[in-house]
Amino acid sequence: MKMKSLGVLALTVMAGAMSSAFAQSAAPAMTDAEKEQAKKIYFERCAGCHGVLRKGATGKNLEPHWTKKDASGKVTEGGTLKLGQNRLEKIIAFGTDGGMVNFDDILTKQEINLMSRYIQNVPDVPPEYSLKETMDSWKLIVPVEKRPTKQMNKINLENIFSVTLRDTGEVALIDGDTKEIRSIVKTGYAVHISRLSASGRYVYVIGRDGRLSLIDLWMEKPAVVAELKIGFDARSVDTSKFKGFEDKYAIAGSYWPPQFVIMDGETLKPRKVVSTRGMTVDGEYHPEPRVASIVSSFIKPEWVVNIKETGQILLVDYSDIENLKTTTIASAKFLHDGGWDASKRYFLVAANASNKIAAVDTKEGKLAALVDVAKIPHPGRGANFVHPQYGPVWATGHLGADVVTLISTPSDDPKFAKYKEYNWKVVQEIKHVPGNLFVKTHPVSKHFWADAPQNPDKDLAESVAVWDMADLSKPKAILNVAKDSGLPPTKAVKRAVHPEYSKDGKEVWISLWGGKTDQSAIVVYDDTTLKVKKVITDPKMITPTGKFNVYNTQHDIY
């Protein structure tokens, strides 16, 4: 009986191995050249949402057991549709209502066919990246002692905008007063975020390719003074901002390998690499827990480091980096981006594929709340304002739902004590459209702005909605930014993305994100009248996306 059982077990294992091999052999064939081309496209267009290993996060799992039909021709597994070539091509070409954009105006038919075949094959595992490799990549272009001791230009640095030029691997530094491009700086590919030093002098920009650049705004023409490659794929960076540690250290988080790097703040010299691999909040090991967003606490010498796949929020104490202490807070899986509440005590971050917002109390060092919201929240930094009925609120939009969610936030101000009963509750859902990436307001503004660049409808993707905060029942205006730009119409979508205020809160800048060969623009609106004040265009300004006003970013005003 025992021998028979062992024999059955052996046959079962053998059959499973043969089945697996047979299923894999059924994956579409690709040449080496096609694989290299597909890897590049996947990194540039897909990895951010679906992961390097394709295990999914904001986007769906794209491993072969879901993407290809098996050898028997079955198209379901446990009631879940297995996609196959034709269905994959349609999804990539036309997008989905869940927030994935159409790629038929970005990729050719051949490239769509290529990507559909590529994701039916087993993903390659990229190499690791050590402290030595990080150190070897470090470039101190201008040592601290050779940098200016005072501002050498006449730019109003508090109102300059650091604008990502996604597809050229650059940022444009645009003067908010004159609307002139003061400098275009070569950086990493598709800069995800620009963060400011505590002093406001330096801009830290992190590219999707893991290249971190330090830009000195005091130079006659602002330029990069130090560079470091922290990994192969990255999104986040910040500095130390607690009193006594201002800009002493910087931290950058990597998507691949899953780790973060601590550096000297003024030179980017790497000091420590810390892995984030580990267990999820569900108790399962994950090989690719990417570092999503990082912010610097104003209350303690700590960074708030959000680990996407595990749902763990790390409070990293930088008071002694040689003996690093970390507090681990369990929240919900697939943490993404977020922002501070008005008091800057609580950091609210989207666990977007779990449809939750996690709020961290940085004073107490614990989770303050886990709030259920609509499908795939994507706040950017979110937006803070005083609601006429519910007091202080923080807002997030959604990729997969047609609402903007308002969450009541605590306040120590006695005049807001009467709203305490609403704290950490969803108090209102404002009607919007799916595909929202960013919401924005400003302390002196009466308006609330929301984009919808991921919406499959061209007109909606090219427009932004504006509400009067005294009446949130419906938008005050829907502004078609593409039409307002005066640029010639194109078949390709010019996505209106990322509203950003000027320092004084009187202007709102919107990027028109078109194709690499299309003419792009930034459309500047008067926040009071909602009329166009200026359309900024330049042949060198290619695929502008995120814009970060120096003063507002330095002081976390949103």
Secondary structure, DSSP 8 states (H G I E B T S, - for coil): -HHHHHHHHHHHHHHHHHHHHHHHHTS----HHHHHHHHHHHHHHTHHHH-TT---SSS---SHHHHS--TT---EETTEE---HHHHHHHHHH--TTS----TTTS-HHHHHHHHHHTTS---------HHHHHHH-EESS-GGGS-SS--S---GGGEEEEEEGGGTEEEEEETTT--EEEEEE-STT--EEEE-TTSSEEEEE-TTSEEEEEETTSSS-EEEEEEE--SEEEEEEE--STT-TTTEEEEEEEETTEEEEEETTT--EEEEEE--EE-TTS-EES---EEEEEE-SSSSEEEEEETTTTEEEEEE-TTGGG-EEEEEE--SSEEEEEE-TTSSEEEEEEGGGTEEEEEETTTTEEEEEEE-SSSB--TT-EEEEETTTEEEEEE-BSSSSEEEEEE-----GGGGGGGGGTTSEEEEEE--S----EE--TT-SEEEEE-TT-SSHHHHTEEEEEETTB-SS-SEEEEHHHHHT----SS--EEEEEEE-TTSSEEEEEEE--TTS--EEEEEETTT--EEEEE--TT--SEEEEEEHHHHHTT--
